[in-house]
Structures are given as C-alpha cells and as structure tokens.
Amino acid sequence: MSSYVRRKTPGNTDWFVHDRFGMFIHFGLYALPARHEWIKTREKISEEKYQKYFDNFNPDLFDAKEWARQAKEAGMKYAVLTTKHHEGFCLFDSQYTDYKVTNTPYGKDIVREYADAFREAGLHVGFYYSLIDWHHPHFPIDRLHPRRDDEDAEQQDKGRDMKIYAEYMRNQVRELLTNYGKIDVLWFDFSYSTKPGETPYKPWMQFGGGKGKDQWEAEELIKTARELQPEIMIDNRTEIDQDLWTPEQYQPMSWIRHKETGELVTWEACQTFSGSWGYYRDEMSWKSPKMLIDMLINTVSIGGNFLMNVGPTSRGYFDHRAEDALKVYNNWMKYNSRSIYGCTMAEPEFVAPRGTRLTQSEDGKRLYIHLIEYPYAFLEMNNMAGKIDYAQFLHDGSEILFTEGKSGHFSEGATTGDNMVFFKLPQTQPPVIDPVIEIILK
C-alpha cells in the first residue's frame, strides 16, 4: 500500500484520488460573444448590452449524453459544470432569480440534463458555483466588477447589501444539492480579499474592493452544503480549507502541502486546452498533443488529480479543436490508463531516471515509468536490482528485457553498479506519445 498519508478532510475523497482524471465544463452566455468568459468585466459591458446574449441563448445542438460520451471515451471519470459563472447567469431552474436558462429561448434546465446524462454514463457529477455575481443587484461593486469605472459607480453601489447576496447563494446551493440527486463535488470560485493595509481600488468600495470568507458567510455556506450532502467534496476557494486544493493554469512540480501543517493535501490541477475557459473562437494557443499528455502524467506523478476544461460553443457542442484534444486523451488512455487510475506518486525508494516520470499503483505492486523524453536503446535506473519480476510496454504488453549490475553491452565505459537495472528499448520510439514501461514488482 502507498505510504503517503493525506490530510484528513470532511468529505469523501477516496473515489477521487483513485479516478484521477476529470472534465471541467465552462458554459454560459459568454459562449455567444466567444471572446473569453470574463468578457463582461474585461470590456465593461452594461447589463443592457449584455442582455442580448441572454435573449439569444439557444444551444440547440446541446446533447448532454454526447458530452458524457466524449468525456468517458477520453478516460475522464468525473465532471464539473459551471452552474453559474461570474456573469450571474444560471444554467439551472432556480426559483431565486429570473436570470436563468429556462427563461432563454432554449428554455430547458441544462444542469438537470447534464447531471442525469453523466450519472447515467457512470461518471461522478460535480457542480461549479461562482461566488462572484456581476448581475445580482446586491452584489457590491468591487475591483473586478464591470461597473467599477462608471462615473456613477459609487452611486450605483449604494444600498447593495452583501448579506442579502450571501443568503441568495445559500438558497441556490440548497437547490443544487436538493434537486439534482447525489453530487460528488462542489467547486466554489473564488475569494480575493483585500489584505490589511492594502489600498482599495476605489475609496468607497465595500470591503476594500475585495471579498473573502466573511463576505461570502462561507461557514454557513459550507454548513448548508454538508447538511444536505455530507460526503460531498468542496474546494478551498471560499478561504476555508475543506477537501480540495485547486492550482489553476499551473503545473506544480511537487505534491502540494498544507501551508501551515506541512501535510500532504488532496489536490487537483485545473487546466485548459487553450488560454481561456469559455469558448473563444479566435484564441489560438491550443496545447500540443504531447503537452496534453505530459500534463496529465506530471500531475498524477506527484499525487494530484487532473481536471481538463472544455468550453462548448453557444450552440452547445464541443468545437473541432476540443474534440481533437479529447481524442488525444482517448487514444492514450485506451492503452495506458492503468498507469493513471488508482496510481499516485512513486515511493521515495524509486528515483525517476532523467526524462521520465514515475507513478505507482496504490497497492504498491506495479511501478510505471513514463518516457517523457524517449531514450536511445537503453534506460538506466538505479536502486532497482532484485526488485523486478517482469517489465513490459503498457501500450501493447510487449516484454522489455533488462539486465542488472551491468548493461550487457560491449561498449567501453558503460555504466555499471550492483543496484542498477538496464532496460533494453527499441531504438525508435513506439508510435505512442510518452510510452509507459509497466514494472511488476517482486
């Protein structure tokens, strides 16, 4: 069994650290302008002008079962959908607002369709819920708000009561965790408290122009969620540590530890195929197939989960670039998923050779060497002699021959060592990204 002990959390993380790979889905009104999910505040768009996206929201090609099929074929085991993003638009039929999908031309509850389809496909279901809301009349104008630079912004902010908004959030979370069956993940986003002594964006802004756990009334919000679904996983973006740490658009190089206790935490790297989360028609910084696989491997090799995002078009389907990226995972996971599911960071006794990443099964019986940089003919690994029962390429189950102590090659000056193992590899890389050597340990 793995010797790594993770920080205890309130929710159930057992299934999560086994499954390792999930799909993030950012879908909302911002899919219509198709130039970033933060467009409302980036371009400081008024409510009146933003209303045209609401009036024309009609994802007629949306098929939740198709989304679930593509996620499952890519090897993803769970998903997290934006039930409400920062723009305030709700993809569910909430009784607490008219700013919801059932009042658009589409008219149907997308969250219900998503939850039912993904659950039916055997995938765990997660909900993202934005703490930020640029539409709600009681959400105080702050440094991120679209109205922050209006000439009459201070006047617009008068009378806005954060307590009313915090109650609105609790009511909606109650709806989400009552009306849609068992929910496995609740992904709040995000806090940005003004630090003591920090100058607020504008002197009149409430809470110094930011918001954090006190403004969200996060303790009550989390209490509400846990009373309804005790085992649910909750992230820590309310500023209260819960089950899940979520580095964003960043690839850690070591297992994340709690900043105060030093304990290993349950964590998830959330990433995008390109540079944005919502559908962005003209954005061109799409990641290469190798980068997509490297990121997944790197994350699991240091004890993390990987949540890869898709931003559907305004008509509700994944565009060709997203489909191509999902197929990259499909092609790789079809043959190599055993090195991801039920795996974690290798035990300290195993040191990754240069250009490789290691994962190890939780039961400790199998070690996986991911060849990020394909070596020429031989791969050396120290401290492995006497530990290997059998070695094979994972993608095709073909045997990998190895010798111990010396390379078995006639070249002068070949590296030797009693604890060294030398794997004999094909001189040319097999036709697979980052081939994996599976080692069955004695």
N, C-alpha and C positions, 0 to 999 in steps of 0.2 A: 504493500500500500504506500501511497505517496506520504512522505514525511512532512510535507508543508501544511502548516496549520493556519487557516484563515481566521480573521477577526469574526467573532460571532455576530450575527445580525438578527433583527426581529423577524424578517420574512424567510421564506423557503428559497434557498439558493442552490439546492442540490441538483435539480434538473438543469439549472442554468449553467453551472460550471461543467456539466457533462456535455451539453449541446454545443456550446462554444460559438456558434455562428448564427447571426440573425439578420433580418431585413428591417431597415428604417424606411418609413414612407412619409415624405413631406408632400401633402396635398392640401390645396386651399385656393382662395381667389387669386393669389399671386401667380397661379399657373396660366392665367389669361394674358397678363402683360408679358410674362415669360422672360423676365429680366431680374431675377433674384427675389427670394422670399421676403426680404426686408425692403422691398421697393417702396412701400407706403411711407416709411420714415426716411429712406435714402433720398427720395425725390420729394419728400414733404407734401404728399398728396392729400388734398382735403377729403373730408367724408363725402362731400357731394360728388367729386370726381371719381373717388374710389367705388362709389355706388354702382358705376357702370359695369364693374366686374361681377358684382353680386347679381345684377339684373340679367347678365348674360352667362351665368354659370350653369352649364348644362353638359356634364360629362357623359354624353350619350353612348360612348363606346366603353364605359367603365364596366368591368366584369370582375367582381371580387374573386370568383373561382379561378379566373385566368391569372390574376395576381398571385394567388396562393399556389397555383401550379408552377409558375415560374420561380417563386421563392423556394419551393420544395425541390424542384429539379436542380437548382443552384446549390443545393446542400444546406440551405438555411433551415433552422429548426424552430425559429420563433420570429415574431414580427412586432414592430411598434409603429402605430399610425398616429399622425397628428390629428387628434380630435378637435383641437383648437390651437392655432398658432398665434403669434403676436398680433396679427391683424384683428383678432377677436372673433372671426368667423367660425361657426361651429359646424362640424361635419355630422353632428347628431341632432336628434329632435328634442332639444332642451325646452322645458316649459318656462325657463327663466329669461329667454331672450327671443326676439324675432329675427335676430341676425344669424340665421341657421339655414342649413342646406334644404330643409323641407319647405322653405319659403322661396327658393330659387326656381327657375324653370325646370331643373332636374326633379325636385320635389320628393326625393326618397332619402331615407336615412342611410348614409354611406357607412357610418360606423357599424350599424347593425349588419349590413351586407358583408362588411369586412370581417367582423367577429365571427359570424356564422360560417363563412367560407373557409377561413383559416383554421378554425377549430375543427371543422369537418375534414380538412386535409391533414389533421394530426399535428398541427403547428401550435405552439404556445402563443397566446394572444396578449399583446401589450398596448397600452394607451399612453401617448404623449399628451400632456396638457400644459399649455403655456400659462405661466404665472402672470405674464405681461398681457395687456389687452388695450390696444390703441383705439378701440371702438367704444368701449364701455364709458358712459358719461361720468362715472365716479372714479375712474382710474386717473389719479393725479398726473398732470403733465410733468415729465422729468427729462433728463438729458437724452433719452432715447426716443422720446415721443415725437410723432410727426409735426405737432403743433408748437414745438419748443421755441421756434424762432418767429412765430407770428407776432405782429405788433401788439395785438391784444391778448397774447398768451396768458399773461398774468390774470387778466380779467376772466378769460375762459376757465382758468383753474379754480377760481373762487367757488366755493360750495362743494367741490369734489371731496367725497368722504371715503377714505380708504377702507374704513370699517364696513361700509356698505358693499364695497367691491370684494373684500375678503369673505363676507358671507355669501356673496354670489358664487365665488369659487367653490366654497364648501358644498353649496347646493348642487352645483354641476358635477362635482366629483361624486357626490351621493348618487346622482342619476347614473353616471357612467359605471359605478360599481354595484348598482342595483338592477339595472335594466338590460344588461348585456351578457349575463352569465359569468362564469369564472374568468377573472382577469389575472394574468400572471405577473405583469409588470406595469407600474405606474411611473411614468417618466416626466417629472416636473422640470420646467425650464423658464427662467433662471433668475438667480439673485445677482444684484450689482449694488450692494450697499455703499454709501459714501462713508469713507473712513474718517475717524476723528481727526479734525484739523484740516481736512480736505476742503478746498473751496468749491461750493456748489456751482453748477453750470450757470444758473441764474439765482440771484439772492432770494427771490420769492418762492423758489421751488420747495415743495414739501419734502421732508426727509433728506435735505441736501441734494436733491436731484437724483437720488438712487432709491432702491428698495431692497429689503432683505427679510430675514425670517420674522422680525417683529411686525413689519408691514403686511406680510402675507398671512400673519397669525398662523405660522407654519405648524406649531404644535397642535393646534386644533384641527388644522387641515389634515395632518398625518393621522391624528387620532380618529378622525372621521373615516379615513380610508381603512385603517386597521380594524375598526369595529365592524365594518362591512365585509372585509376580506382579509382575515388575519394573516394569511400566508403570503400575501402579495409582496413582490419586491418593489422597493421605492428607491429612487436615486437620492443623492445628497445635494441637489441644486436649490433646495429651499434654504440652505445654510444650516441644516440639521442633518448630521450623519445618520444614515439609515442602512440600506443594504448594499448600495452600488455607487462606485466612483466612476466618473464618465469623462475621461480625457477626450477632447474633441479636436479633430483635424490635426492630430499629433500622434506620432508613434513613439511611445515610451521605449526605453532601452533596458529597463529592469522592472521587476514586479513592483507595483505601486504599494507603498506602505503608508500607514496612518501617520499623519504629520506629528501627532503628539505621542502616541504609544509605540510607534515603530512596527506595529503588527501588519502582517500581510492582509490586504483587503480584497474583496470581490470587486473586480473592475471590468470595464468594457470600453474599448476604443471605438468611438463612433466616427465614421469617415464617409466621404462622398466619392462617387465615380469621377466627378469633375470638381469645380471650385465652389459650387453652390448646393443648397439642399432642395429648394424648389426647382421646378422645370425652368431651365434657362436656355432658350433657343439658340442664342449666339455665343454661348460660353464654350470655349474650345480647349480648355486644359484638362482633357479627359486622360485618365491614367492608362498606362500601357498594360497589356495582359500580364506581363511579368510583375509589374508593380502591384497589381491587384492580388496576385497570389503571394508575393513576398510579404505584404502587409498582414494577411491572414496568418501566415506561418509565424511571423515575428511576434504577433500578439499572443498566440497560444503558447509559443515557446517561453514566454515569461509570465505565464499563469493567467492571461486575460481572455476575455471574450471579444468578438469582433462583430460590430453592428454596421453593415454597409447600407448606405442610403440610395433610394430611388425616388426621383421626383416625377410623377406622372404628368403627362400633358393635360391641358384643360379639357380635352375630350375623354380623358380617363384611362388612357393606355400608356404603357412604357414605350418611349420612342426607340428607334433602331439602335442608338448608341447604348442605351441602358440594356436593351435586350442582348446586344453583342457582349457587353460586360458580364451580364448574368451567365451567358453561355460559357465564358471563360471559367467561371466557378463550376458550372455544370461539368465541363469536360475534365477538370482537375479533380473535383471531389468524387466523381464517379469511381475513380480508381484509388484515390489517396485519402479518403475521408477517415480511414482508420487511424491515421496519424493526427487527427484533429478531435474527433468525438471521443469523450472520455479520457482525454490527454491533458497534460499540464507541463510545467517546466520540469526538465530532467533533474534527477537527483544530483547533488553537488559533486559526487564522485565522477560523473561523466562530464568531460570538458569538450565542448564543440571544437572540432578542427576548424582551421581558417576557412572562411567562406561557407560555413554551414550553420544551421540552427537545429537544435535538438528539441523533441517533445518525447514524453514518456507516458505510457498508459498509467492510469491511476492505480492499478493493481501492481504496478512495478515490473510486469513480466515482459514488456516489449519497449524497446527504445527505437526512436525514429530519427534518422539523420537526413535532414533536408538539404539537398545540394543546391544552395543559392548560387554559388559560383561553381560550375562544373569543373572538377579537377581532371588532369590528364592521366589516365591509365591506373593510377594508384591513389588511394586515400589513406593517410596515416591517422591513427587515433591512439592516444596514449591511455594508459591505465585501463586497458580493456582485455588484456591477455587472461585467458581462463574463464571469461565471463560469457562468452558467446556460444550458444548452442547451434544457431543457424542464422544465416543472413540472406536476404533476397531484396530485389527491387519490388516495391509495393505495387507499382502500376501493372506489372504483368506476372508477378510471382516467380520471376526467374532468379536462380541461385546466384549469389555473389560469393565468389571464392575469397578466402582470406588466409593469411599466414600470421603466425605470432613470433615475436622476437626479432625477426628479420624479414626483409621484403621478399626474399626468394628470387630476387632479380640479380643478374650478374654484374650490374653497373658498379663501378668503383665508388666508394664513399656513400653507398646507400645508407639511409638512417637505420639504426638498429637500436634495440632496447628490450629488456626482458618483458616489460609491460606493454610494449607496442603491438598494435594489430595493423596489418596492411590489407586493405580491401582492394581486390583487383577489379577494375572497372573497364567498360568499353571505352576505347579511345575517343569515340564521338558520343556526344550526349544523346540519349534516347529521345524520341520525339514527344517530350512532355516537359512542361515548364517545371523547374525545380524538382527533379526526380527525388524520390524518397527511398532510402535504404531502411528496411524493416529488420531489426535485430531481435530475435527471440533469445532472451537471456536465460542462462542456466539457473 
